[in-house]
Amino acid sequence: MCGRYTLLKDELEILEEFDIDEPIDSYQPSYNIAPGQNVLAIIHDGKKKRAGYLRWGLVPSWAKDEKIGYKMINARSETAHEKPSFKKLMSQKRCLIVADSFYEWKKVDGEKQPKRIQVKDRNIFTFAGLWDKWVQDDKVLFTCTILTKEANTFIRNIHHRMPVILPKEKENEWISPIKFHPEQAHEFIHSIEMEELTAYNVGSYVNAAINNDEMCIQPIT
C-alpha cells in the first residue's frame, strides 16, 4: 500500500519538471503527507496540463457519505478496471500524484521500522492516481486514490504492496485526455518497468501524521 509520502521540491522545480504554465495555488512542501490531506496532483483538462490539489481518499461521485474516502486511499491496480468504484475513472479520470519519496514500515522483531524510499535516478516522480468529483447539497469535493501493485523484489523485503510509480516517459500518456477502455488502462499499468529504488531507516517520529518537519526524513542507523 501507500499511506504516507513526501514532496519537498520547490514550486518552480515542479512547474519545470512537468511543463506546467500556471502557478500552483497555495503550494506547500511537506515531509509527511497523509490520507485525508490535500495532495498535489496533475490532470489534463483536454487543452493543457493543470496542477492543483485533491483530497487523498477517493469519494466516488455516487457515494452517499464522504467518509468512504478514508477506506479508499489506495486502489489495487490488478482489479481496479473491474471494480465499480474505479472502472470509469480508469477510463477517463486518471491523474499524476507528485512525490519525491514515500514511507513504508517493515516489521522487525515484532516492531515496525519506518523507511524512506526514493527512486534512485530521479529526485521527483509521480504515482499513478485516479480522481473523482463528489457533490452533495452545496458541498463539492475533488478526491483521489493511489494505484498500488504487488511489491517488486526490492520492496518485497519491506512490504508486500507498493505504489505504482510511473516512468517519466509514461506520465503524459497516463493523463492523456483520450479515453481508455478500462482494460487498456489495466494493461498500461502492468506493462510498466519498475525503476531502481533506494531506502533508508528513519525514526518513529514520522509515525504521527501531525509531525511535519525535517526530523521525519532524518536517517537513523
N, C-alpha and C positions, 0 to 999 in steps of 0.2 A: 504494500500500500504506500501511499504518500500522505503523511499527515502533518508535516512541518518542513519549511524550507526558507531560503534567504534570497534577498535581492538587494545588493549593496552598491550597485553601479550608479553613477550619476545620470541625471536625465538626458544630458546631451549625448552621452555614450550610447544610451538605449535608442534614442532617436536615430542616430547614425547607423547603428548596427542593423536596425530593422527598416531603414529608409522611410521613416515617418516624418511627415511635413509639419504637423501641428504639435505644439507643446502638450505635455501630459498634465491635465488638470489635477492639482493637489498631489503631485508626486512626492512620495516619501520613501527612502530606502528602509529596509527592515532586516534585522538579524534573526527574526523569529516569527515568520508568517504562519498563522494557524487557521484552522477551519472556523468559519463564521466571520472572518475578516474580509475586507475588500482587497482583491488581488489584481495586479496589473496584467491585463490581457490585450491581445491584438486580434482584431477581426478584419474582414474585408467587407465593406458595405456595398459592393457592386461597382464602385467607382475608384476607391482607394483604400489603403490600409489605415486603420484607426487604432490608437492605443487609449485605453481607459480602464476603469475599474469595474469588476464584477464581484459579487459576494461569493465566497468559496463555500459551496454546499448547494447542490442543484435543487431548485424548486421548479419542477415541471409546470408548464403552463396550465395543465389540467388539475393540479393538486388543490385540495381543499384547504390544507393547512401548511403554512410556510415552514413549520417545524420539521417537515420531512427533509429539509435541506441538511440537517445535522447527520442524517443517515446516508447522505449521498455526496460525500466529499470525493469519492473515487468511483469509477465505473470500470468493470472488468472488460478489457478490450476483446477478450475471447468471445464474449456473448453480447456485447453492447448493441450490435447490429440486429439482434433478435428481441431485445427487451423493449416493452412499450415505453419505458421512461427515456430511453436513449435512441431508439431506432430512427425516428425522424430527425433528431439532432445530428446523428452520424451522417445523414444525407445533406443537411443544409445549415447547420448551426455549429460549425467547428471553429475553434479558437486556439491561439497560442497563449500559453501562460508563462510569463517571463520569470526566469530564475537564474541564480548563479551557483547554487548548491542546494542540497536537501539533506535532511536528517533522517537517520534510521536508528533503531535501537536493537542491539544484539544481546541476546541472553548469555550471560557469563556467570557461572556458579550461582545460578538462581536469581541473579540481579540483571537489570537491563543497562547496558553501556551505550550511551548515545554516541553516534558517529556523524561527522560531517562528510558528505560525499560530493565530489566535484567531477566534471568532465575534464579529462586530463589536458586536452589541447584546446579548450575553449573556456574563456572566462565569463561567458554569458550564453545561455541556451534557453530552449523552451520545452515545456511539457505539452503533449497533445491534449487539448481540452475540448469540452462541449459546453454550450451555454444555452440559456433559455430566458424568456421574458414571462413573468408571472404578474397578473393583475387581479386584484380583488377589491371591490369597492373603490376607494380612492388611493389604494396602495399599489405601487409598482415596484417590482424587484427584477434586477438583472443578475442572474446567478450562474455558477459554473461548476464543473466537476473535472477532475484529472483522470485520464485513462491510465490504467495500470496493466501490467503483464507479468508473466512468470519471471522470476529473477534470473538474470544471466549468471554465468559461473562466478563472477566476482561478487555480486550482491548475494548470491545464494548462501554464502558463508555468514551473512548478516541477517537476512530476512528472505522469505520465500516469494515475496512480491516486490515489484519496483514500478516507478512511474515510467510511462512511455516518453522517452526523450527523442525529439525529432532532430535528425541531421540537418545542418544548415541548409543544404540544397533542397530539402523536402518541406521547409516551413511554408513557403508561398503556395505550394501545391495543396497542403493541408487546409489552408483557409481560402482557397480559390472560391469565388462566388458561384462557380459551376456546381450544380447539384450532383452529388454522388448517389448511386444506388447504395443502400446501407452495406450490402455485401462488398461493394467496391472499396468503401472506407475500411471495412474489416481487412480486406486483402492488402490495402495500402499500409496499414499499421503493421501487419505481420510480415511485410516484405522489408521492413527497416533493419538495417545492420547496426548493431549496437556499437557505440564508441567506447574507447577505453576510459575507465573511471579510476579515481583515486579516493582514499578515505583516511581520516584520522580521528582519534578519540577526542571528544570534548567532555566537559564536566556536566554534572546533573543540573547545573544552573539552567540549561536550556529546556529542561523538562516542563517548567512553568511558563505557559504562553505569555504571561504578564511580563516576563523578563525579556527585554529587547535592547541589548547593547553589546559591545564588543566582547564581553565575557562569554557570550553564547558560542562564539567560534574560537575561543582560546584553546589551543591544543593542550592535552594533558598526556602524561606518559602512562 
